Amino acid sequence: MLSRREMGALCASLLFCLLLSLGAGWAQSQLTTADQLSADTLRLHIRADTDSVRDQSAKLAVRDAVLALTDEACPADSRADARAWAAENLVRFELTARQTLAALGIRTPVKACLVNMYFPTRRYDGGALPAGRYDAVRLDIGTRRAGRNWWCVLYPGLCRSACGGYDTPAENDLVCGEYIVRFRFVEWWGGLTAPREDVVLAG
């Protein structure tokens, strides 16, 4: 027969195990949602040559031209469509960037490729994406690529708010919800475990 003290300790242990089990299930569901979010997102990453006003202004001009191109020409209804279209149009991205730079009197190499890479947590108007690995169209302007980068969501949202553009309510909630414990956990885990090496997929 257990004493009252022993019974209390046993109940506390059982409660702790139950909470631990529930917590592990909750954490796994958030990580699964974050993985699905990464798989359903195509990002745009532009690397400037330097931090000079000229190079940073050129980077933003290239951004605007590339977004206009995707708005006009990308027929994607899904992330898979967007990724396939981007892979097939890397030369078009390069030509668009070069024409934009030439109009500014800048002659410098431009390289477009499709990569899988690590992104830190990024907040946008009305939403945020947790840290982790994402596929991205990357444009390198110049050879040093030492300037401040620029990135956004190419699909869904075409670099506007992606709210409502994902396949599941959980994904939309993670992007568009408030910065709460759930998001902090995904952010912490993504920053801790995601490999940092870029993987070139096409280009």
Beta strands, then each sheet from edge to edge (+ up, - down):
strand 1: 42-47
strand 2: 110-119
strand 3: 122-124
strand 4: 127-129
strand 5: 132-141
strand 6: 149-155
strand 7: 199-202
sheet 1: 6+ 1- 5- 2+ 7-
sheet 2: 3+ 4-
end
